[in-house]
Amino acid sequence: MTTPDSPLFPPSIGVDVGGTKIATGVLIGDELHGRHVQPTPETGWEAVLDAVAAQVRALQAQYPQATRVGVGVPGPLAEGRTRVKFAPNIYGFTDVPLVQGLEDRLGVRVVLENDAKAAALAEAHLGAARGTASSVYVTVSTGIGSGIVLGGRVWRGHHGIAGELGHVTVMPGGPVSGAGLDGALEAVASGTAIARDASYALNREVSTAEAFALAQSGHPAAGRVVAQALRHIGVALADLQKFLDPEVFVIGGGVAKVGDFFFAGIQAAADEYAGPFAPVTLRRAQLGTDAGVIGAALAARLEGL
């Protein structure tokens, strides 16, 4: 049977739309070609779709066999993954008919995917979880996003929201998240939350990177802020292990680049709270900034299987 990472599968184009950049590429077999990055327009969603369409056309001119197009965007999707409800970091990106808008511009089928779920798909097929039957991808960055892959496909749940780990409540009555929920995981453990809490604890502006550097050097207050954030993430993964029992967790995102110190803190808490039920296996994401593009291209392929 042809799988979406098979060299026999026709090339597909992946697009990763972010708040500051649009990344594109062509997935041929299991290799990404024609990488291109450009700034995200700041004049509204029509301009963003125009920029995406222009780059897709340029790639199709180079790779005429690449007729499938997948697009990953941050934020929740609606109407059978045809519209973007909102993308908070992209100017004017609210209630966007992305699939219809791009299909009108390009004249080809377009598949829409959430960016974290696209990265989950990429890591499952071509990255750190390759060869596993089940995996959960978690990105810890400005916020916390995640995606569940079972049997090679994204698990969406009945309402399409499965995998929203960043919005799981871990501290009722805690800080309010961007989604308006108090005590959500990303409100207490994301890079943004760590910088906020470290700044308060040290009574000055502190970046996420500085908070980790201070923690690793033995600074008491910064150490407590970071330890609490990593503990929240580890406990959330332990709960997922007991509830869903995935084979592996793949962790990526900007904060994960801290390395051993970051992973050790999460692993310790996950081991403690998973208890005797099952081990929590963490793997470091392998695909880096290409994950979103690769995953979007894979999403386009999967629509044909």
N, C-alpha and C positions, 0 to 999 in steps of 0.2 A: 504494500500500500504506500502511496506517495504521501510523505509527511511534509509539513510546511517548511522544514529546514532541508529538504531533499534537494540535491543538485539537479534533479529532473524537473523541479517545479519552475515555471516561468519566472523571470525576474519581477520584482515588485518594488514600488517606490514607497518610502517611508518619510513622513513629515512629522517633526516634533516642534509644536508651537509653544513657545514660552513667553514669559513676560518681557524679556530683553532680546531674545533671539529666536529665529526660525532655523532649524537644522533639517537638512534633507539628505537623502542618499538612496542608492539602488541596491537592494539585496539580491545578489546572484548566488544561488545555492545557500551557503552559510557565510558568505563574505560580503561586506559592505563596500560599495564602490561609489565614486562620484560625490563624495561628501561636500556639502556646501553649507555655510552658515552666513546669515545676514541679520541685521537688526530687525526687531519687530516694529512695524509702523505704530505710531502713537496717535493716529488720527481717526481711529474707529475700526470696527470689524470689517467693513467693506474693503478698506485698504489692506488689512491683514490677508483677507481672502485673495485679493488681487496679487499680493506679493507671493503667496503660496502657489497660486496658479501659474505665475510667471516662472517660478523655479521648477515646478513640475514639467512644464512645457520644455524648458531647457534640458532637463534630464531625459525626457522622452525623445528629444532630438538626438541625444547621444546613445540612448538605449531604447530603440523603437519597440522592442519586445516587452518593455515594462508598461503594461496597460493597467495593472492593478495599482491602486493608490490607497494607502492607509494614512490617517492623520491622528496624532495624539495631542490632546490638549489638557491643561490642568482644569479641574473643576467637574461638577456633576453634569451628566448628560440626560437628555429627555427624548421622548417619542421614539422609542426603539433605537436609540443611539444615532439620531439624525440631527439633533439640535444640542447646543451647549447652553445649559441654564445660566451659568455665569462662570467667568474665569477671573477671579479677583485681582490677579496681577497683570492683566492685559487691558489696556484702556478701551472702554466702550464695548467690552465683550460680554454682553448680557442678552440672553434669549436669541442666540445666533443660529440661523438655519444653515449650519456649516455644510452639511452634505448636499443639500439642494443648491446652495450657492456655488460650491466647487464643481458639482456635476454640470451646472449650467455653463460654467466657465471652461470646463475641460472636455465635456462630452464623453466622460468615462465614469465607471462605477467608483464611488468613494466610500471607504469604510472609516467610521469615526470610533475612537477609543479614548478612554481616560489615560493620561500620561503615565500614572503609576501602574495601572493595569498593563499598559503596553510594555513598560520596563519589566514587569513580572513575567510576561510572556517571553520576552527576549532572554532573560536570565534562565528561564525554564528550558528553553529549546537550545540556546547557544552559549549560555554562560555558566554561572556557578552551580545551577541546579540541573544542568544537562544530564540526562540519563535517569532522573528521578521520576516517580509516578505522581508525586504531589509536592508542592512547595508554596511557601508564602514569601513574597518579596516585600520588604519594608524599606522605605527611604526616609532618612532622618535629615532634614535640611531646614529651610525656613519654617516649614510645617512638617507633618508626618503623613506620608501616603503609603498605601500598600495595595497588594493584589494577590489573589489566591489562584493558583493554577492546579487543576486536577485533571489527570489524563491528557495533558497537553493543551488544555483549553482553560480560559479564564472562567472561574466560577463567579456568577453574578448574583445569584439568589433570585427570589421571586420578584422583587422590586428593582433589581439591577444595582443595589447598593452594597452587595457583599464585598468585604475587604476594607471597609472604611475604618481601619484601626485607629487612625489619628483622631477620630471623633467618638471613640469609646470613652465613656465616663470612668475615670479612675480616682477622682477626688471631688465628690459632690460638694458644691459650695465653693469650689476653687476658682481660679482665674477663668474668665470668659473667653472662649475661642472665637475665631473669626466667623464661625457658623452660629454664634450666639448661645453656645452650650457651656455651662459652667463645669470646670474640672475635666474637660476632655484631655486625652493623652497629649495631643500636640500643644495644648495650652500650658502644660506643665513640664514637657520633656523635649520639645523641639529646640532647634538652634535659637530661634527667637526667644523662647521661654528661658533658656539658659542665660542668654545675654541680659534679658530683663531682670532676672533674679540676682545675677551676679552684680549688675549695676546697682541694684537696691542694697545688696549686702555690703558692697564696698563703698557706697555713697559717691560713686562717680561712674562715668560711662565706661562700660566694659564690653568688649566684643565676645562672641562665642569662642573664637580662637584663643583670646587672652584668658578667658575663664578656664579653659582646659589646660593651658600652659601653667597658670597659677596653681590649679588643682594638682597637676603632676609634680610641681615643685614643692608641694606640701603646705600651701596656703590654706589655713583652716576654713575660712568662710567660703572661698571659691570651691574648695574640696567638698564641702557639704552640699553646695548648690549642684555641682556636677554629679555627685554620688546619688542624690535624690532623683535627678532626672534619669540617670541610667537605671536606677532601681525601678522606676515606674515602667520603663520600656521592658526590662527583664520580666517583671511581674505580668505585664500584658502578654508577652510571648509565652510564658508558662501557662497562663490561662488558655491561650489559643491551642497550646500543645494538648492540654487535657480535653479541650472541647472538640478540636478538629483533627488533632494528631497528624500533622503534616510530616513528611519525611525530613525536610530541611527548611530552615529560614535563611533567606538571602538578605543581607543588610547592606544598603548603599546610601548614597546621598552625601552632601558636603560635610556633615558632621562626622560621618563614619570615617572620613579621611584622617581623623585623629589617630586611628590605628589601634594598636594593641590595648592601650589604656581604655579606650571606648568599648572595645569588644569584651575585655575582661570584666568590666563593670556590669555589662548586660548579662554575660554568661553566669556570673556569680548569683545574681538575683534570679535569673531564670532557673538555675539549678535548685536554688533554695525553695522556690515556690512551685516548681514542678514536682518536687518531693519524690515519692517512690513510684509515681505513675509512669513516666517515660522520660528519657533524656531529651533535652532541647539541643538540637544540632544547628549551630550557626555557621554560615559561610559568608565570606566577603564577596560582594558583587564584583564581577569581572569585566563588565562591558563599559563601565564608566559613562561618559557623556553620549556614547553611541547607543545606549540601551533604548532610549525613547524612539529613535529613528528605526532601529532594527525591529523593535516590538510593533511599531505601527505598520511596517512592511509585512511582518508576520500576520498581523491581524487581517490585513487585506487578503493574504493567501488563505487563511483559515475560512474565510467566507465562501471559498470555492470548494471546500472539502465536506 
